[in-house]
């Protein structure tokens, strides 16, 4: 199986029965352990990785032989169970490996490498192999790269049994928050949330200039509130949005670029952000809601940048909106599908109320499952079915609020599921719920395997202290120029992102660059958000742009062409992280609300200026000197200095006056002819 096939297979097509059963069992295990915590965290992590490897080898068996995949998967799962059975003994003899420990540790490390290669391609395993080789052979390197040397038993113990290797923080986050929120999104998709988002976006923006592309941006932003995966967003919405854009005059490459760019923004769109957000919260030891607060304004600015670009492109190409008869009413869509918004509203309310992401995700997932099952029951009853569902869900939300326990939700789900067994259409609803469980487990494979694999990097950096060398290098550069350090960090994110996904990209660069930026005066959460943001941008940059390649089959052009257009569309968004570093009030990390409003206004102006620079159009086509002027003005607005702001505002005002006057002159001349 080719790497391209392996990347796409987990997200498409029905699962074989034996894999389906494992996927449902995987999801059930995660739900029970998250709700009731019957096992220790170390055991949950080990079994979680065991399930990931079992599903991976069942889906992608070596040599396409099912029995080989089943054998390797069973061995990997047994290695996870080993941590459960011998938990007490492993704790007692930590660092003193027995022969069985050796076998389990080496087997786990090898299978994690192979499983990641099968799910995500060779790039990430190669990077991790370089770090592993450094741990084994680094004592022979010259100069500052040399370390004191470590025995094989230390390396195997660190990577295969410690909490800073394969079973480190990324795997902990994957086995708790991430999996639950992936399931949450899977259940909402099965319930019809994608159609609701598309209808609302069509109703709001379909008839405006460049309406089809704006619908794509808006629906992707809404999808980002429930799905933290950019590639998943592309696959779920591209069949509708890309065909719509192509039908109304957008070039296929541009249509694919709009879809890829807007879908990747889902990773920074609260309340359900990408997996990195949960890892960041755990790494920084701050509440998840703090990460959401820091990301909120940059996320809105990112989608505004996409919106601005498609609006200007539509003006340049003279593309109008959709006919009114093809645009449903956004209000009617919300009235008909209001019940689908309840779990998302409950999730936001709980997060804002200070509840943990684990509890909030659990309640949101339970409410979604109850909605799906209750609708099947309510439709068989007399009276207003939606009213019945409303009071059931409202009562359960109140029960959860007064801490009657997650068990209440499970009891109601069990009762509704039992009723569905005996009513017409109920079994189809149960099958839909099982499909949601299986799809959730399948969608967790790329994230989970990446989290386990990147533990090798964390383990080696922790064991050898190698990150200190790179930190010193960046700090030395930053003493002369913070901008140079930021550009170097951005380049590292983009280069790494050409071969590895967002999670390992973030972990590698944040481990190295974030401490250095902290020493240069950048607040820690701001530096981590800077790295996170450009890790997302890396998925849009050729030659390896996963989001662009995911959109390629729907656009009918190459992923490379889409990637180039995606970079062009996302170009105004490149200024947002820099503005956040120079003025942390953009991320709500300093200053007052007036400071935040001021820097947000500057960011909006800079995005419009860079949008005009990129597209070459505002009210009319921009000439080359106007585009150059706009670019320079935007650059002045990025820095948080009074003198640069004044220059930037003055240049912007002059350009606007000039452009409006020139446009009016052109229109008057055209009318005179």
N, C-alpha and C positions, 0 to 999 in steps of 0.2 A: 504493500500500500504506500502510495506517495505521501509526502508530507502535506501536500494540498488536500488530498483526500482525508488524511487524518485530522486536519484542522477543521474540516467542514462536517465530517461524519457525526460528531457528537450532537450537533444542533439540529439534525434533519432526520426525517424518516422514523417509522415505528421501530421500537426496540424489540429484539428477539425476546421470547417469553422468559428465558432464564435470566437475561440481563434485566428485563423489566422487574422480575421478582426481586433481584438483588437491589435495584434502584429504589423500589418501594421500601424494602427492609432498611436500606441506608437512611432514607428520609425519616422513617419511623424511629430509628435509633437516635437520630439527631434531635427530633422533636421531644422524645421522652427524656433524654439526658438534659436538654435545655430547660424543660419544664420542671423536672423534679430533682435533678442533680443527684442521681443515685450512685454515680461513679466519680472518682477523683479526676481532676483536670488532666493529669498525665495519661490516665487510661483512656479518657475520651479522645485525646489527641492521637494516641497510638491506633485505636480502633478506627478513628476517622481516616487516617492515612491508609490503614488496611483496606477499608471499603473503597477508597479512591483507586488504589492499585488493583483491587479485584475487578472493579468495573472497567478500568482502563484496559486490562489484558483480556477481558471478555469481549470488549468492543473491538479491540485492535490486536487480535492474536498474532504472534510471530508466524511467519510463513503462511498466514491465513488458515492455520490449523487450529480449530476450536479447542481441541484437547490440550494443545500446548499452552494456549492462553488461560484455560481453566486451571492447569497445573501451576503456572506461575502466579496467577491471581490467588489461588488457594494458599500457596506458600507465603505470599505477601500478607494475606489476611491472617494466617497463622502467626506470623511475626508480630502483628498487632495484638492478637490475643495473648501472646507470650507476655507482653507487658502487663496485661490484666491478671493473668494467673500468678505470675511471680512478682507482683508489684512490691510486696513487703521485702522480699529478698533482694530485689534490685536496689531499693532504697538503702538497705543495710550494707550492701557491698558496693556502693557507688564508687566508681573508679577502679574497682578490682574485678575485671571481667573473667568469667568462667569460659570454658570452651563453648558451651551453648550460647552464652552472651556474644562471643566472638562471631559465631555462625549467624545469629539473628541480626547483629549489627551490620556485618558486611553484606548480608543478603538484602537488608532493607535499603542500605545506601545504593547498592547496584540496581535494585528494582525501581527505586525512585528516579534514578537517572534515565533508565530505559522507558519508564512510563511517561515521564515528561517529554522525552524525545518523540514518543508516539502521539501524544496529544498536541504538542506545541511546536514540533520541529526541532532541529538540532542546535539552534543558536544558544538557548538558555543552558542546556546541559554542557555545551562547550565552554561557556563562560564559567560555569560552576566547576568544571574539570580543571580549568586554569587555576582557580583558587585552591582546589584540593591538591593539585601538584605543588603549589606554593607552600602549603602546609607540610607536605612530605619532603620537599627538596629545597625549601627556602634558606636553609642553613648554609647552602653552598653558593648563594648569590653574593655579589659584591656590594659594598657600601651600605647605604641606609636600608636597602631592601632585605638585608640578611636578618634572620631571626635565630634564636638560640638552638633550635632543633627540637622536634617532638617525636615521641615514639608512636608506632602504629596503634598501640593500645589507647594512647591518649586521644588520637584523632578519631578512632572508632567510638570511643566512649563519649567524646564531645558531640559528634554528629549523630550517632545512633541511639544514644540514651540520655543525653543531657537536655536541658531546657533552653539551650542556645544553639541547637543544631536543627535537624529535621523537625523535631517536635518543639520548636521555639515559638516565639510570639506570633509570627504569621500563621502557623498551623493552629495555634490556640484561637486566633481570631477567625480563621476559616471554619473551625469546628464549632463555633458558637454564633457570633453575629452574622457572618457572611452567609452561611448556609441558610439560616432562618430567613434572611431578607431575600435571598434568591428564591426560596420557596414562596415567600409572600408575593413576589412579582409573578411567579409562575401561576399561582392560584388566581390572581387578579386577571392575568391574561386569559386563562381558561374561562373566567366569568364574563369576559367581553369588554375589558377595560380598553384595549387597543381601539376597538370600534368607537367607543365613547370619546376617546381623545381625538381620533381622526375627525369625527363629526363636529366636535367643539371647535377644532382648529379650522375646519372648512367653513363653519358658520361665521367665525370671527374674521378670517383673513382671505377667504377664497375669492371674494369679489374685488379685492384691492389690486393695485398695480403689482404684477408679478405674483399674483395670489397663490398659484400652486407651490412655488418655492417657499413662500411664507407659511403655508400650511405644513410643509415638511419641517421647517424650523420649529414652529409652535408645537406640533404633535411630538417631535423628538424631545423638546423641553418638558412636555407633560409626561412622556414616557420615562424621562430621566428621574421623575419623582418616585417611581416604583422599581426601576431597573437600573442597577449600577454598572451594567455592562454595555460598553459602546458597540461592540460587534453584535451582541444580541439585539440591541436596538435597531441596527442596520438591517439585520435579517428579518426582524418582525415587521418593520414599517416600509422597507424598500419596495416590495412588490406594488404597493399602493402609491407611494409618493413619487418614486422615480418615473413610473409610467405616466403619472399625471403631469409631471414637469416636462417630459419629452413630448407629450401630446400637445402642450401649449407653447412650444417653440424653444425651450431651453435645449442647448446642446447636450448630448448624452453624458459627456465627460463632466460638464458643469453640474448636471442633475445628480450624478453620482457623488461629486464633490460636496454638494450641499447636504446630501443625505449622510455622508461619512462625517462631515464636520459637525453638523448639528447633533448627530447621534453620539459622538464622542463626548459632547458636553454633558451627557447624562451622568458621567462619573463625578462631576463637581456640582450636581444639582441636588440640593437638599429636598426632602428629608432623607431619602435613600440614596446615598452617594455610592461611589465605587468602593471596591474592597479595600483600597488603599486608605480611605478615610477611617475605617475601623482600626486598621493597623496603626495609623498615625495616632489615633486617640489612645490606643494601648501603649504605644511607644512613648508618647509625651506625658502619659498618665494624667490626661485631662478628660472631662466628660465629653461624650460624643457630640452633645449639643453645642459645645464650644467650637468644634470643627465645623459644624453646620453654619454657625454664625459667621465664622471667618470666611467660609466659602460662598455665602449667599450673594453678596454684591458682585464679586468676580464672576459667579455663574450667570447672573442676570446680564452683566456686561458682555460676557462671552456670547450669549444668545442674541443680545442687541447687535453685536458685531456681525454675526451671521445674517441677522435680519437686515441690517444696513447694506451689506454686500449684495444680497439678492434683490433688494429694492433698487439699488443703483444699477445693477446689471440689467434688471427689467426695464429701467428707464433708458439705458443705452440701446437696448434691442427693441424698444417700443412694444414691450409685451404687456398686455392688459390682463385683467383677472378672469375668473370663471363666470359663465352665465349664471344669473340668479337662481335659475331652476336646478342647477347642479350643486347648489350650496344649501345644505340643511340648516335649520335654525339651531344655533348654539344653545339657546335657552330651552328649546324643545328636547334637544339631546340630553341636557342636564336633568330636565323634568322626568324624562323616561328612564334615565340611568342613574338617578340620584343615589340609589342604594349602594352602587359600586364605589361611591366616594366615601362612604362611612368608614371603612377600614383605614383608608389613607388619612382621613380626618382624625380618627382615633389615634393613629400612630403619631401624627404631628402633635396632637394634644398631650399625649403621654411624654413624648420627648421634651416638649417645652415645659412640662410639669416636673421635670427632674427625674423621671423614671429611667432606668438603665435601658440601653438599646436592646439587651436580651429580653427583658420583660416587655418592652414596647413592641418588639418584633413578634414575640410570642402571642401577645394579645391581637395584634393586627392579623397574623396568620390565622388564629382561631376564629376571629370575626369573619374573615373572608370565607373560610370553610363553612361556617354556620350560614352565611348568606347564600352560598351555592346550594346547600342542602335545604335550607328553609324555603327558598324559592320553589324548589321542586315540590315540597309539601304544601306550601301556601297555594300553589296553582291548582291543587286538587280540592281546595276548600271553597266554601261559599263566601261571597263578599269580596272586599277589596284585598287582594293578595299582598300588594305592596304595603298596605297599612299594617297588616299582620306581621310582615317581616320587620317593618320599622319598629314596632313595639317589642318584638322579641330581641332584636339587636340592641335597642336602647336599654332594655332591662339587663341584658348581659354586660353591656358596657358599664352600667352603674354597679353591677355586682363586682366587676373587675376593679372598678375605682375604689370601692370600699374594702378591697383586699379580701374578698371571700375565697380567693385562691384560683389559680389556673385550673385546678381540678374541675371547677364549675363549668368552664368552657369545654373541657374534654367530655364531661358528662352530657352536656347538651349536644355536642357533636355526635356522641355515641347514640343518643336517643333518636336524633334526626336521621342518622344513617340506618338505624334499625327500621324506622318508619318507611324510609325510602325503599327498603327491600320488598315492601308489600303494596306499593302504589305504582300506577302506570307512569312510566318515565323516570321513576326513582332509580332504577338500576343503571340507566344511562347516566344519571347525575353522579352516582357512585363511581362509575367508570371514568367520568370526567375528573373526579377528585383524585382517583388513583393515577390518572395520566399526569395530573399536576404534580403529584409526589414524584413520579418517575422523571418528568421533565426537569424538576428542580434538581434532582440528583445528577442528571446528565449535564445540566448547565453549570453545575458546581465543579465539574472535572477540570477544566482549564485553570480555574482560580485555585482550587485545592492543590493540584499537582505543582503549580507554580509556587505556592506558599511553602510546600514541603521542600521543593528543590532549592529555593532561595535560602532555606535554612543552612545549606552547606556554606554559602557565602558568609552568613552571619556567624556561624560557628568558627570559621577560619579567621575572620576578622577579630572575633573576641579572643580566640586562642592565641593568635600571634601579635595582636596589637598593630596590625599593618595599617589600619585607617589613620593612625597618628601621623605617619609619614606624609600621606596625601593632604591631611588637614594643614600641616605646616607649609606645604607647597602653596596651597590656595591662600593661606593667610599672608604669606610673603608677598604674593601678587597684590592682594587686597590692601596692603598697607599703603601702596601707591595709588590704587584705584579700585574702589568698590565695584564700579561698573565693569572693570576687567574681570573681577572674580565672578560677577553675575553672568557675564557672557560666557566665561569658561564653564560654569556650572550648567548653563543652558545648553551649550554645545555637547557636554558630556551626556545630558539627558537625551538629546536628540540622536546622538550617535549610538548610545546604548539601545535606544528605542527602535533602531533599525533592525535589531536582532532579537530583542527580548521584550515581553509585555510590560504593562505599566507597573505591576506589583514588584517584580525584581528590580526594575529600573528605579523605582522610588526607593527601595530598600538600599540598593547599592549607593546611589548618589546622596541620599539623606544621611547615610552612615558616614560618608566622607565629607560632603560639602556643608551640611547643616551645622555641624559643630564649628567649622571654619567661619561661616557667615555669622554665627553667634558671637565669635570673638571679634568680628568686625562691626558689632553693634546692631545686627539684624535680629529682631525677636525670634525665638525658636519656632513658634507656630507659623510665622511669616516665611521663614526660610524653608520649612517643610512644605508649605503650600506652594512656594515657588517651584520646588522640585516636582511636586505632585502635578502641577499645572503643565509643565513642559514634558513630563512623562506622558501625559495624555496627548499633547501635541505630537509626540514622537510617533504615535500610531497613525498619523496623517502624512508623515514625511516619507517620500520614496528614498531608497528603492524598496524597502520592506515596510509597507503600511497596511496593517491588518484590516483596519476599517475600510480602506479604499479597495482592497482586494475582495472584501466581503460584499461590497456594493457592485463590483464589476459584472457579475453574471446578470444582474437586474438592469444595469445600464447598457450592456452590450458593447462595452469598450474595455480596454486593458486597465488593470489596476494602477499601472504607472501613470496613465493619463488622468485618472481620477485623483490620484495622489497629488499631482501637480496642481490641479484645480482646487483641491482641498486646502493645500498650503496657501494658495492665493486668497481663498475665501476666509481662512482663519488668520490671515496676516494682521488685520487690525487688532485681533485679540492678543498678539504677541506683546503688546505694550502693557497689558493689564498687570502681569506679575511684577514688572519693573516699577510701576506706579505704586503697587502694594509694598514693595521694599522701601522705596523712598518716602512713602507716607503710609504707615501701617493703619491709619484711621480708615483706609479703604477696606481693610479686613476687620474693622471694629476692634482693633487691638490698642488704640490710643486715641486721645483727643475727645472732642465732644461730637454731638450729632451734626453741629454746624460744620465741623472739620470734615466729617464723613460726606456730607452733602457737597461740600466744596470740591473735594478730590474726586467724587463721583461725577460731578459736572465737568471737571477737567477731562476725566476719562472718556465721557461721552463725546466731547468735542474732539479729542485726539482720535477716537475711533472713526468719527465721520471724516476727519482729515485724511487718515490713512486709507479709509475706504475709497475716497475720491482719488487718492494717489494710485491705488491698486487698479480700480476699474476705469479711471479716466473719465468720470462722469459725475455731475451733480444735477443742476437744472438743465445743463447742456454739456456737451463734451468739453472736458478740460484740456487746455493746451499743455505742452510739455513744461513750460515755465510755471504754470499754475500748479501742476502736479508736484514739481520740485519745491515750490513755495509751501504747499500743503504739508509735504513730508517734513520739512524743516520746522514748521510751526508745531506739528505734532510732537516732534522730538523735544522742543523747548517745554511743552506742557507736561512731559513725563517727570522731569526733575521737580522736587518739592522746594524750590527756592523762589523767593519773591521776585527777583530780577528775571529769572527764566519764565516764570508765569506771566509777568507783565509783557515780556517780548512775545511769548506765545499768543496771548490774547490779542495783542496789537496786530500781529501778523494775520491771525484768523479774521479779525474784523476787517482789515484791509482787503483780504482775499474775498470775503463774502460780499463786500460792497462792490468790488471790481467785477466779480463773477455775475452778480445780479444785474449790474448795469450793462455788462456785455451781452448777457442773455436777452435782456429787454431790447437792446439794439438789434440783435439778430432776428428776434421775432418781429420787430417793427419793419425791418428790411424785407422779411419774408412776406408780411402782409402787403407791403407796398408793391411787391412784384405780382 
